[in-house]
Amino acid sequence: MKKIQDFQFLCENMMGPNCVMILEELSRELPLKPGMRIMDLGCGKGLTSIFLAEEFDVQVFATDLWISATENFDRFRELGLDGRIVPIHADAHDLPYAEEYFDGIVCIDSYLYYGAKEGFLDRYISPLVKKGGFIAVATPGLQRDFPGGIVPEELVPFWEEDMNFYSRDWWKDLWLRAKTIDLKYCRSMQCHKQAWEDWLKCDNPYAIRDIDMMKAEGGRYFDTIGLIAEVKALQPIFFSA
């Protein structure tokens, strides 16, 4: 059995809703082929990078700010994947890659922390992908945006300023305004409920904290949203200082 199929291994390394389950569903819509060069942005402890390398035989650049490259390298090496996954420590606003370097970029569960602003996709992400390549994101979100932006009373004790939970329509509108991509897919993901249930089974302080939040939420508000876009021919984009 592959290590990525070992639930205990997943629990030891998850940092939120089951990212492997989410990527497995999203990957059904992706043109992944052996030998492709893929960036796994916000990879955390590298579970999604391991999945991509093992299941699709692609070369993965496992990029994260919170987890050190050394920690991830040790994990990949123990699995015999150090030749197929390159660990990189980098900020999403300062990625150390050449333009058009990647066949695709995937980002599971972390995009809301840095990508929920107009212009981010055009400025920092699309230029790194080849013409015709893909960008695939799955992010925690909302079934519907809160009226007036007011958080329901039962969720207030758990709400943090940087959560950036928005609806599928909100994310669709943001990506449709991007100049460098064609949005191909924007859906609520079927694995949402199970991905969260898997996370809450983990012996992780953050997972334990989230148990009460998910009880208060009760299936009424949250969603997991998948977005896939194709990168257009790159054209110069000018940004003000």
Protein Blocks (a to p, Z undefined) as FASTA:
>chain_A
ZZklmmklmmmmggbdcfklmmmmmmmmpccdehiacddehklnommmmmmmmmnopacd
dddfklcfklmmmmmmmnopmmmcccddddfklccbdehkbfbdcdehklmmmmmcghkl
mmmmmmmpcehiacdddddddfbdcehhiacfklmmmpcfklopacfklmmmmmmmpmkb
ccfbdcddfklmmmmmmmmmpccfklmmmmmmmmmnnommgccddddddddddddddddZ
Z
